Amino acid sequence: MFWKRPPKTQTPAAGKYQHGNEELIELHRVVKTFHTAAGPFPALKNVDLRVGTSEFVAVIGKSGSGKSTLINMIAGIDRPTAGEVFVGDTAVHTLNEGQMAVWRGKHLGIVFQFFQLLPTLTIVENVMLPMDFCNVYKSGERYARALQLLDQMEMADHAHKLPSAISGGQQQRVAIARALANDPPILIADEPTGNLDSKTADAVFNLFEDLVKRGKTILMVTHDNDLAKRVTRAVQIVDGEIIEKQLADVFPTLTSEQLVTFTHRIDPEHYAPGAIILQRGAPVERLHVLLKGKVEIVVPQADGTEKVVATFTRGNFFGEIEMLRGGVSRATARAASDTPVEVLRLDRATFTEMMEQAPELKAHISRIVQERTAENAATQKGGAQ
């Protein structure tokens, strides 16, 4: 059966959306302050965030760190005190309540921790509800589409039951089907596995991974670090400020305050498969931390050929020898031919400051420099024979 699809949020050919944002989701210096009996409480502090199409991003952090507040900014459930929120061609922070409800229904699917299924409606009626509200599909198509979505979630046999008649894991599958009812490009999931046993949580997570493969973009708040390791990227929030999780994993001796400072100063960069990231003989002014893909380290041989002496994957970094000791690149770093690459780049000033503020980290990187220098010398000696 062919479905009449709702309008999609897609990247224009020029690479920018209507308001100038280059990524599907962008937050610019977002502040959220709640006024409490004890005084103002800053839940988010000048948060910047970019999420691309088909990314699966986990938002992690301690209770009260600002995770759900961040998600609510993107979903338009709450409004920023200051700053801008862009989702595709929409400036979310400018919408009034009526506009927000219509926009959210067409462009976002939301999965809650406690399912939020209406208890007096059957399973299939719950899934049809977003279609009825947004009038996206013809009335005669909605029931069949709801059954199709339930079938994808292995819940079609329960279509005419009430939510109280099925388990928590089954209710979450129904909630995901409901979130997909209007075929939105983005899913927002707030602790979607928090009330599920580990086996059921893993099954729900597998569903999310499959949806990402089919082109959906997912932002998921989670406290489960094991699940957070399986996503495209993890964003950590500490006291209302974002830390690049990969930076924290690579440099674990940095304090939260240092990580916040350096996160604001890192420069993300994307490379196509096979692209040169760092050319042998060129000055090195940045440390590269690999976020996604594979990077090959290549050195020339005496017979004029090239040899791949190392392959780096997520969490590895390169350029540290030249950043610490000076000089030009001793090898060429290029993206592998079968995958695009995303890196975080730290300029020399940031790298130097990081080394000064974290003696343990400097000692660790110094040891790595010694090991890699010895490996490079051995490789070059072998290539010359």
WOTA-V312557 format. One record per residue. PSI is psi in degrees with one decimal (none if undefined). Layout:
psi->{PSI/PSI}
This chain:
psi->{140.1/127.5/142.2/110.4/147.8/165.6/141.7/152.9/107.4/156.9/125.8/163.5/-33.1/-9.0/-0.6/149.4/-179.4/-36.5/12.2/-7.9/137.6/-25.5/160.9/-41.3/128.4/131.3/129.7/109.4/52.6/128.9/136.4/117.9/125.3/139.1/116.4/173.7/-26.5/-1.9/-177.3/138.3/114.2/103.1/-34.6/137.8/100.0/52.9/130.0/135.8/138.6/130.0/124.7/169.3/137.3/22.0/149.9/102.9/127.4/135.8/116.0/161.1/166.5/163.9/131.2/5.0/-19.7/9.4/-56.3/-34.1/-41.0/-47.2/-39.7/-30.0/-44.0/-39.0/-7.1/13.1/-30.4/163.1/144.2/145.7/-34.9/159.8/-179.3/145.0/118.8/132.2/108.5/-126.7/8.8/129.4/92.1/-36.2/-10.4/-7.7/143.9/177.0/-42.8/-45.9/-39.6/-44.4/-43.5/-46.3/-46.2/-42.5/-30.6/-28.7/-13.8/143.8/131.5/128.7/121.0/159.7/-38.0/25.1/-49.2/34.0/142.3/121.1/-23.1/-3.4/147.7/170.5/-48.6/-34.0/-36.2/-40.5/-32.0/-21.6/-47.2/-33.5/-39.0/-41.4/-44.3/-9.5/44.3/-42.4/156.4/146.1/-34.4/-13.5/-17.8/-41.9/-45.5/-38.9/-41.4/-42.0/-38.3/-43.4/-41.0/-35.8/-39.5/-31.4/8.2/38.8/8.4/-32.4/-15.0/12.8/-33.8/13.2/161.7/155.8/-33.3/-14.4/-1.6/165.2/170.2/-43.2/-38.9/-39.0/-36.7/-35.4/-40.7/-40.6/-37.0/-41.6/-42.0/-41.3/-26.1/-0.4/-44.2/15.6/53.1/152.4/-18.6/135.6/133.3/123.2/117.9/102.6/53.2/-18.4/8.0/-29.2/20.0/151.3/165.2/-37.5/-45.0/-38.7/-40.8/-39.0/-41.4/-42.0/-38.3/-36.4/-42.9/-44.2/-39.8/-38.5/-37.8/-40.8/-27.8/6.3/-1.6/153.0/130.0/130.3/124.7/119.9/129.5/151.2/-1.0/103.5/-28.8/-42.3/-37.9/-26.5/-15.9/-3.0/172.9/-41.9/145.0/135.2/125.5/135.0/129.2/114.3/45.2/6.7/145.6/136.0/134.4/111.6/-37.9/-35.6/-40.9/-36.6/-39.6/-36.2/69.7/-15.6/-8.8/143.2/166.5/-41.0/-41.4/-41.4/-40.4/-46.5/-48.0/-28.1/-38.0/-15.1/2.6/155.1/104.7/146.6/141.4/143.5/139.7/159.8/132.8/-5.5/145.7/127.1/-41.3/121.1/133.6/132.4/-7.8/150.4/143.7/115.9/4.3/146.1/134.8/124.3/122.7/122.6/-38.3/141.7/-165.0/140.2/130.1/133.9/119.9/135.0/148.1/151.6/164.5/-29.5/8.5/-4.6/174.9/151.1/129.7/109.8/-14.9/150.3/120.1/144.8/-175.5/129.1/-17.8/161.2/159.6/160.4/-1.4/-29.5/-50.1/-33.8/-34.0/-35.8/-10.4/175.7/-177.6/169.1/133.3/-7.3/167.6/133.1/125.2/152.4/139.3/154.1/-14.7/5.3/142.8/163.2/141.0/131.7/158.5/133.6/130.8/122.4/169.9/-41.4/-42.2/-43.1/-44.9/-43.6/-39.3/-43.2/-37.9/-36.0/-18.8/82.8/-36.7/-39.6/-41.5/-42.5/-40.8/-47.7/-34.2/-39.9/-40.9/-40.5/-44.6/-43.5/-44.9/-33.6/-42.6/-40.8/-42.2/-41.6/-41.9/-39.1/-44.7/-36.6/-41.2/-36.9/-23.6/-14.2/none}
